[in-house]
Amino acid sequence: MEKEAISLDWADIFIVIGFILFIILIVAILVFGLFLFFIDRNQNPQKALIIDEKKHRTANYLITMRKGLFRLATAAGLDSPIHFTPSDVMYKDDKGRVSTLEEIYKEITSS
């Protein structure tokens, strides 16, 4: 009984080598990317998630927003921002058309 040999030409060999190199490249990119991610987080704590700093930044943002809203209400002659109505808020689009929030809301709910 004779054994049959598998016949491969150079094109098939180059395809197999290319496929193997492609797989190695993908694995290397994934491993190196994860390696850099963890090394960077361990060596540079500035980029890591620091909860206390985020809490203070969020609180400062909300306090500043609240002050600005009260200043806007005072400039509009209102005692408090809760007295704003949809007709008090206006929007100017890129074509120069001005419409109130009330008109925009009616437009959105009608369609």
Secondary structure, DSSP 8 states (H G I E B T S, - for coil): ---------HHHHHHHHHHHHHHHHHHHHHHHHHHHHHHHHHH-GGGS--HHHHHHHHHHHHHHHHHHHHHHHHHTT-SSGGG--TTT-EEE-TTS-EEEHHHHHHHHHH-
